């Protein structure tokens, strides 16, 4: 598996991933707003994809067909606060790749690329009573990554409950760098 910045050719793959989770999130595949959000994240260089290397290539920067994505992530940053707050806007792993480390690899790459300490990271995921909370494993996934449940937020477009999860930045340094951990952030 390889994680790379998303390109326009990956757009159909994002729609394929969205189609696998519409029963939890509501309509996305035919939604013009979702299409624009994905394309805007791609244009800004704030979208990642996980792809299987193409066996016919050397798995270089252009690896992956752009249609069969293992996972996709849309990321953003709010710099209005004293310390930036980063947002996981959307993270989906394909059915066949779930529990294979794809989500963790996407999050690790996003942290490496875009998060500098001190900073907070937030994601809105299913509320505890949402059917997708257990079935998708999303809440447990974010908790394993160090996120903690925070306040309940507005329901999703399909009417299901949602909850904000937060964590402080903890960027792992490359060899020889000093480690600093930030555990503060918004209350």
C-alpha positions in Angstrom: 0.0 0.0 0.0 1.1 3.5 -0.7 -0.3 6.8 0.6 0.0 9.8 -1.7 -1.6 13.2 -2.4 -4.8 12.8 -4.3 -5.0 13.9 -7.9 -8.0 14.7 -10.1 -7.8 11.2 -11.6 -8.7 9.9 -8.1 -12.1 11.6 -8.1 -14.0 8.5 -9.3 -12.3 6.5 -6.6 -13.6 9.0 -3.9 -17.1 8.5 -5.3 -16.6 4.7 -5.1 -15.6 5.0 -1.5 -18.6 7.4 -0.8 -21.0 4.8 -2.3 -19.8 2.2 0.2 -20.8 4.4 3.2 -23.9 6.4 2.1 -26.0 4.2 4.3 -24.2 5.7 7.3 -23.5 9.3 6.0 -26.4 10.0 3.7 -26.2 10.7 -0.1 -22.8 11.8 -1.4 -22.2 10.1 -4.8 -24.8 12.3 -6.6 -24.4 15.3 -4.3 -22.8 18.4 -6.1 -21.6 19.8 -2.7 -19.7 16.6 -2.0 -18.2 16.6 -5.5 -17.0 20.3 -5.0 -15.6 19.5 -1.6 -13.6 16.6 -2.9 -12.3 18.6 -5.9 -11.4 21.6 -3.7 -9.4 19.5 -1.3 -7.6 17.9 -4.2 -6.9 21.4 -5.7 -5.5 22.6 -2.4 -3.4 19.6 -1.9 -5.4 18.6 1.2 -6.6 15.2 0.1 -4.8 11.9 0.5 -5.4 8.5 -1.0 -4.2 5.0 -0.2 -3.6 2.8 -3.2 -2.3 -0.6 -3.9 0.9 -0.4 -6.0 0.4 -1.2 -9.7 2.3 -4.5 -10.3 3.1 -3.3 -13.8 5.0 -0.2 -12.6 7.8 0.5 -10.2 5.3 1.9 -7.7 6.6 5.4 -8.2 4.7 8.6 -7.5 2.1 7.9 -10.1 1.3 4.5 -8.7 -2.4 3.5 -8.4 -5.0 3.6 -11.1 -7.1 6.4 -9.4 -10.3 4.3 -9.4 -9.7 1.5 -7.0 -8.8 3.4 -3.9 -8.1 1.6 -0.6 -9.0 4.7 1.3 -9.3 8.5 1.1 -8.9 11.4 3.5 -9.9 15.1 3.2 -8.0 17.4 5.7 -8.2 21.0 6.7 -6.7 23.5 9.1 -8.2 26.5 11.0 -5.4 28.9 11.8 -7.6 31.5 13.6 -6.7 30.3 17.1 -3.4 30.7 19.0 -2.6 27.1 18.1 -3.9 25.8 14.8 -6.8 23.3 14.9 -6.6 20.6 12.2 -9.8 18.9 11.0 -10.3 15.4 9.5 -13.1 16.4 7.2 -13.7 12.9 5.7 -11.9 9.5 6.1 -13.2 6.4 4.5 -11.5 3.0 4.0 -12.9 0.6 1.4 -14.8 -2.5 2.6 -12.1 -4.9 1.4 -9.3 -2.9 3.1 -10.8 -2.3 6.5 -8.8 -3.5 9.5 -5.7 -3.6 7.3 -4.0 -0.4 8.6 -5.2 1.8 5.8 -6.9 4.4 8.0 -3.9 4.5 10.4 -1.6 5.0 7.4 -3.7 7.9 6.0 -3.8 9.6 9.4 -0.1 9.1 10.0 0.7 10.7 6.6 -1.7 13.6 7.2 0.0 14.2 10.6 3.4 14.1 9.0 2.5 16.4 6.1 0.3 19.1 7.8 0.5 19.1 11.6 3.0 21.1 13.5 3.0 21.4 17.3 1.4 22.9 19.2 -1.9 22.1 17.5 -5.2 20.3 18.1 -6.9 17.8 15.8 -10.6 17.3 15.6 -12.9 14.9 13.8 -16.7 14.6 13.8 -17.7 11.0 13.8 -20.8 8.9 14.7 -22.5 9.4 18.0 -22.5 6.4 20.4 -26.1 5.5 19.5 -25.5 5.6 15.7 -25.6 2.2 13.9 -22.4 3.0 12.1 -20.6 3.7 15.4 -20.0 0.0 16.1 -20.4 -1.5 12.6 -17.8 0.9 11.0 -15.5 0.8 14.0 -15.0 4.6 13.5 -15.2 5.6 17.2 -12.9 2.8 18.3 -10.5 3.7 15.5 -10.2 7.3 16.6 -9.9 6.3 20.3 -7.0 4.0 19.4 -5.3 7.0 17.7 -5.6 9.0 20.9 -8.7 11.0 20.3 -11.2 11.5 23.1 -14.9 12.0 22.8 -16.0 15.7 23.3 -19.3 17.4 22.8 -22.3 16.1 20.8 -22.7 18.1 17.5 -25.5 18.6 15.0 -26.9 15.4 13.4 -25.5 14.2 10.1 -27.4 14.7 6.8 -29.1 11.3 7.2 -30.3 12.4 10.7 -27.9 10.2 12.7 -26.1 11.4 15.8 -22.6 12.9 15.6 -19.9 13.6 18.2 -16.7 15.6 18.1 -13.5 13.8 19.0 -10.3 15.7 19.8 -6.6 15.1 20.5 -3.5 17.2 20.9 -0.8 16.9 18.2 1.8 14.3 18.8 4.1 14.4 15.7 6.7 11.7 15.7 10.1 13.2 14.7 12.4 11.7 12.2 15.6 10.1 13.6 17.7 12.6 15.6 15.0 15.2 16.1 13.8 16.3 19.6 10.3 15.0 20.6 7.8 17.5 21.9 4.3 16.5 22.8 1.4 18.9 23.1 -1.6 17.7 25.1 -3.4 21.0 25.5 -5.9 22.5 23.0 -9.5 23.5 23.1 -11.5 22.3 26.1 
